[in-house]
């Protein structure tokens, strides 16, 4: 069979074709964005198709998608920028794994939140062996809709959580060896979230949330992320503590940021969800995203004070 080379043309697809392609992407198992990221992508695509792409700024998206108020500051709250980076990465992954032959390309160019739509034309060339498509990994293998946790996947989640914590501790240790990287950055010590009640199902959700939270915090600039070591040393400038409480199908995730110097609570928030309405993995990712972006604001202020004052 003849191989093919995909050539991106300059012509734009019709709005109907773009909407069909968007639905194909969102329904693909190779597209791993959580609910909030999917709302983000749908919003910017629909706004662009309706001729309002010029209004797609961080402030507009933060209000429409993330529910931020009129005091939103993109410099203090990087929620839009962080989620846009994830959208770009997931779109690239989708077209690599599931959509290498899709005719309509949807991209979000770096430096803008306005998506681009193009038609990909395919031309025949010399024979080549077709690439073997990797098998997709089920996104909801850990939790079923009724939140029943299977023991093998629970062990895998625990192992993954331990692995991420160990990696984070290694990165922090490497940063500590270079004083230039630690003197102007606020540090935050992430404590494992407490599971209430301490059942296997709630413990697995708590561990998964802790895993997601460390991952998202590490990706934020100007923040040093620390974790509890085996020695029990609590040396972060700030502590991030939390609890995961389940009552029936209702799930409440509580988090607070505590200043170590005087024990003052700088920030606190509750997140209520219902198991079964959406996959637990999406709940974990959305809650971790919200906590990380909210915590970034007070810590960014600390970072600025540290950089301005050598005596801080």
C-alpha positions in Angstrom: 0.0 0.0 0.0 1.3 3.4 -0.9 2.4 5.7 1.9 1.3 9.3 2.3 2.6 12.6 3.4 0.3 15.1 5.2 0.5 18.6 3.9 -1.2 21.4 5.8 -3.0 23.7 3.4 -3.8 27.4 3.9 -7.5 26.9 3.4 -9.7 26.9 6.5 -12.4 24.2 7.1 -16.0 25.1 7.6 -17.4 25.8 11.1 -19.4 22.5 10.9 -16.3 20.5 10.1 -14.4 22.1 12.9 -17.2 21.3 15.4 -17.2 17.7 14.2 -13.5 17.5 14.6 -13.7 19.0 18.1 -16.3 16.4 19.1 -14.0 13.7 17.7 -11.1 15.0 19.8 -13.1 15.3 23.0 -14.5 11.8 22.7 -11.2 10.2 22.1 -9.5 8.1 24.8 -6.2 9.5 23.7 -7.2 13.0 24.7 -6.5 13.3 28.4 -7.7 16.7 29.5 -9.9 16.9 32.6 -13.4 18.5 32.6 -12.0 22.1 33.1 -9.6 21.8 30.3 -12.3 20.5 27.9 -14.5 23.5 28.8 -11.6 25.7 28.1 -11.0 24.2 24.6 -14.7 24.2 23.7 -15.1 27.8 24.8 -12.2 29.2 22.7 -13.2 27.1 19.6 -16.8 28.2 19.8 -15.9 31.9 20.4 -13.5 31.8 17.4 -16.1 30.2 15.1 -18.6 32.8 16.2 -16.2 35.6 15.2 -15.2 36.6 18.7 -11.6 35.4 18.7 -10.3 38.9 19.2 -11.8 38.9 22.7 -10.0 35.7 23.8 -7.7 37.1 26.5 -6.6 35.6 29.8 -9.1 37.8 31.7 -12.1 36.8 29.5 -11.2 33.1 29.7 -10.6 33.2 33.5 -14.1 34.6 34.0 -16.0 32.4 31.5 -14.2 29.1 32.2 -12.6 29.3 35.7 -15.3 31.5 37.4 -12.8 34.2 38.4 -14.1 37.6 39.4 -13.3 41.1 38.0 -10.2 41.3 40.2 -8.5 38.5 38.3 -4.8 39.1 37.7 -3.0 36.9 35.2 0.3 37.6 36.8 -0.8 36.4 40.2 -3.1 33.6 39.0 -1.6 31.5 36.2 -4.6 29.2 35.8 -5.3 30.2 32.1 -1.6 29.9 31.1 -1.1 26.6 32.8 -4.3 25.1 31.3 -3.5 26.4 27.8 -0.1 24.7 27.9 -1.9 21.4 28.8 -4.3 21.9 25.9 -1.5 22.4 23.4 0.3 19.3 24.7 -2.8 17.1 24.6 -3.7 18.2 21.1 -0.3 17.2 19.9 -0.6 13.9 21.6 -4.1 13.3 20.1 -2.9 14.0 16.5 0.1 11.8 17.1 -1.8 8.8 18.5 -5.4 8.9 17.4 -5.6 11.5 14.7 -2.7 11.2 12.3 -5.1 10.9 9.4 -7.7 13.5 10.5 -8.2 16.1 7.8 -9.1 19.0 10.1 -6.3 20.3 12.4 -7.1 22.3 15.6 -4.2 23.9 17.3 -3.6 26.7 19.8 -0.5 28.6 18.7 2.0 29.6 21.4 1.5 33.3 22.4 -2.2 33.4 21.8 -5.4 31.7 23.1 -7.1 32.0 19.7 -7.2 28.5 18.1 -6.2 27.9 14.5 -8.1 25.6 12.1 -6.5 24.1 9.0 -7.2 21.4 6.4 -4.6 18.7 6.1 -4.2 17.4 2.5 -2.8 13.9 1.9 -0.7 13.1 -1.1 0.6 9.7 -2.2 4.3 9.0 -2.3 6.6 5.9 -2.3 5.6 2.8 -0.4 6.2 2.9 3.3 5.2 0.5 6.1 2.2 1.8 8.1 3.1 2.8 11.6 1.7 0.7 14.3 -0.7 2.6 16.5 0.0 2.1 20.2 -2.8 0.7 22.3 -4.5 3.5 24.3 -4.4 3.3 28.1 -7.8 3.4 29.7 -8.2 6.6 31.6 -10.7 5.3 34.1 -9.0 2.0 34.9 -8.7 2.9 38.6 -12.2 3.9 39.4 -15.6 2.7 38.0 -18.5 5.1 38.0 -19.7 3.8 41.3 -16.2 4.5 42.8 -15.3 0.8 43.4 -11.6 0.5 43.7 -9.8 -2.6 42.4 -6.9 -3.8 44.5 -4.3 -4.1 41.7 -4.8 -0.6 40.5 -4.9 0.7 44.0 -1.4 -0.7 44.5 -0.2 0.9 41.2 -1.6 4.3 42.3 0.3 4.0 45.6 3.5 3.1 43.8 3.1 6.0 41.5 2.5 8.4 44.3 5.6 7.2 46.2 7.6 7.6 43.0 6.5 11.1 42.4 7.2 12.1 46.0 10.7 10.6 45.8 11.4 12.5 42.5 10.2 15.7 44.0 12.4 15.2 47.1 15.4 14.6 44.7 14.7 17.8 42.8 14.4 19.8 46.0 17.7 18.3 47.2 19.4 19.3 43.9 18.1 22.8 44.1 19.3 23.1 47.7 22.8 22.5 46.6 22.7 25.8 44.6 21.9 28.7 46.9 21.1 30.9 43.9 18.0 28.8 43.2 16.6 28.8 46.8 17.2 32.3 48.2 14.5 34.1 46.2 11.9 31.3 45.9 9.3 30.6 48.5 9.2 26.9 49.5 6.0 24.9 50.2 5.9 21.6 52.0 3.1 19.3 50.8 1.8 17.0 53.4 -0.1 13.9 52.4 -3.9 14.5 52.5 -5.7 12.7 55.3 -8.4 10.2 54.3 -11.7 10.3 56.3 -12.8 7.6 56.8 -9.6 5.7 56.3 -11.1 3.1 53.9 -9.2 1.8 50.8 -11.5 3.8 48.4 -11.0 7.1 50.2 -7.3 6.5 50.8 -6.8 5.8 47.1 -8.5 9.1 46.2 -6.5 11.0 48.8 -3.2 9.5 47.4 -4.2 10.3 43.9 -5.0 13.9 44.8 -1.7 14.3 46.5 0.1 12.9 43.4 -1.8 15.3 41.1 -1.1 18.2 43.4 2.7 17.7 43.6 2.8 17.3 39.8 1.0 20.6 39.2 2.9 22.5 41.8 6.2 21.4 40.5 5.3 22.8 37.1 4.7 26.3 38.5 7.6 28.7 38.2 9.3 30.4 41.2 8.0 27.8 43.8 10.2 25.2 45.5 8.1 22.1 46.3 9.0 20.0 49.3 7.5 16.8 50.8 7.6 15.1 54.1 10.8 13.1 54.4 11.3 9.9 56.4 13.0 11.9 59.1 9.8 13.9 59.7 11.6 17.2 59.2 9.2 20.1 58.4 11.4 22.7 56.9 9.1 24.5 54.4 8.3 28.1 54.8 4.6 27.1 54.1 2.7 23.9 54.8 0.0 22.7 52.4 -2.4 20.4 54.3 -5.6 18.8 53.3 -8.3 16.3 54.0 -10.4 14.1 51.7 -13.8 13.3 53.3 -16.4 10.9 51.7 -20.0 10.5 52.9 -21.9 8.2 50.6 -21.3 9.4 47.0 -20.4 12.9 48.2 -16.7 13.9 48.2 -15.3 17.0 50.0 -11.6 17.9 49.5 -10.4 20.5 51.9 -7.0 22.3 51.7 -5.2 25.1 53.6 -1.9 26.9 53.3 -0.2 27.5 56.7 2.7 29.9 57.3 5.3 28.0 59.3 6.7 31.1 61.1 3.6 31.9 63.1 1.0 29.2 62.2 -1.2 31.6 60.3 -3.6 30.2 57.8 -2.9 32.1 54.6 -5.5 30.4 52.4 -8.2 27.7 52.7 -10.9 26.2 50.5 -13.3 23.3 50.2 -14.1 21.5 47.0 -17.4 19.5 46.8 -17.9 16.8 44.2 -20.1 13.7 43.7 -18.6 10.4 42.8 -20.3 8.9 39.7 -21.2 12.2 38.0 -17.7 12.3 36.6 -14.6 10.0 36.8 -12.6 10.2 40.0 -9.5 10.9 37.9 -11.1 14.0 36.5 -12.2 15.1 40.0 -8.6 14.7 41.3 -7.1 16.6 38.4 -9.6 19.5 38.6 -9.3 19.9 42.4 -5.5 19.7 42.2 -5.5 22.3 39.4 -7.7 24.7 41.5 -5.5 24.3 44.6 -2.3 24.8 42.7 -3.4 28.0 40.9 -4.9 29.4 44.1 -1.8 28.7 46.2 0.4 30.3 43.5 -1.1 33.7 44.2 0.0 34.2 47.9 3.3 32.5 47.2 4.0 34.7 44.2 3.8 37.7 46.6 6.3 36.1 48.9 8.6 35.5 46.0 8.5 39.1 45.0 9.2 40.3 48.6 12.2 37.9 48.8 13.7 39.0 45.6 13.4 42.7 46.6 14.7 42.3 50.1 17.9 40.3 50.8 17.0 40.4 54.5 13.7 38.6 54.1 
